[in-house]
Amino acid sequence: MAGYRNSRKLTHRQERALRALVAYPTVREAARAVEIPERTLYRWIGQREFRILLEKAEEDPLGVDQARRQYLADDALGVLHQLMNDSAVPSPARIDAAKVFLEYLRQTG
């Protein structure tokens, strides 16, 4: 996120939750998206460090768009990973998924 740098005080799950809170309109939807209990997310929001980073992310309009793209990219990569490793998926679809994944890595690497 623009304006967001993890001070390494947040866990990976908290980072994903932070991006989801910016990308989704409600805490409930954000919690579902990152597969954590809603009350856990509310507890994190109550923590000073997490709340400060959330407020910074919400104040930065470019950061909001970037957070949405990052969150959706994470989800898309997860889907590609599942497709590549699911033997029930036809081989051509698995190969296409692998190509897309590798192209993404090439562009971001």
N, C-alpha and C positions, 0 to 999 in steps of 0.2 A: 504494500500500500504506500502511496506517496505520503510522506510525513510519518510513516510508521516504520520503526526499526525495533526489532525485538532486542531487548536488553538481556535476553536469555533468562529472564525471570519467569517467562511464560513457557509452559509446556507446548509440545506440538499440538495437542488437542485444544489447548486454550488459543493458540494462534488460529487454528481452523475455526474455532467458535467466534473469535473476534471478526474474522472475514465474513462469516455467515451472518453475524449480527448486522453488519453493514449491508450485506447483499439481500437479506430477507426483511420483509416489513414487520414481522413480529418475533418476539423471543421464542414463542412456541415453534414457529417454522424454522428458525435458526437452530434450535435444539434438535429438532427432528432431522434436519439436514446433516448435522454432525454426529447424530446418534448418541446424544447424551441426555440425561434427564433434564427437564426444564428447570427444576429446582437447583441443579448443579450450576446451570448457566446463570441463574439469578444470584447464586452465591458468589460466582466469579465476578459478576457485575458489581457486587458490593465490595469487592477487594480494590483497594486504592490504585495499585499499579495497573490492573486490568481496566478499570474505569477510565483512568487517564488516557491510556492508549486507545480505548474505544472512542472517547470524546474527540481526540485528535483525528482519528480516522473519519468520524462523522462530520467534522468541520471542514475537511478537505474534499471539495467536490471531485477533483481528479482522483483522489484516493478512493472515493466511493466507487467510481467506475472501474478503477484498477482492481479493487477488492472483488467486485462482482466477476470481472474477467478471470481473476486468479482462482476464485472459488469454483467457477464453472469449468475452468481448465483442469483443476484437480479432479473434479467429478468425471470429466470426459476421459482423462487419462486412466482413471479407475475402471471405467467401462471398457476401454480398449484393453487394459490388462486382463480383465475377466474374459473378454472375447478370445484373446490370444491363448489363454490357458484352458479354455473349455473344450474338451474333446467332442462334445455334442454339437458344437458349432461347425458348419462345413469348412473345409480347409481353405477355399478361396476367401471366405469372410475373415478367417483368422489371419491369413496372409495380408489382406488389406488392412486389418487392424494393426498388424505389426509395422507395415509400411508407414501408416499415419503416425504411429508412435515414434518411429525412428526419425521421420521428417521433423516432428516437433522437437525432438532432442537435438537434431542438427541445427535447427533455427535458434534454439535457446542456449545451446551449449557454447 
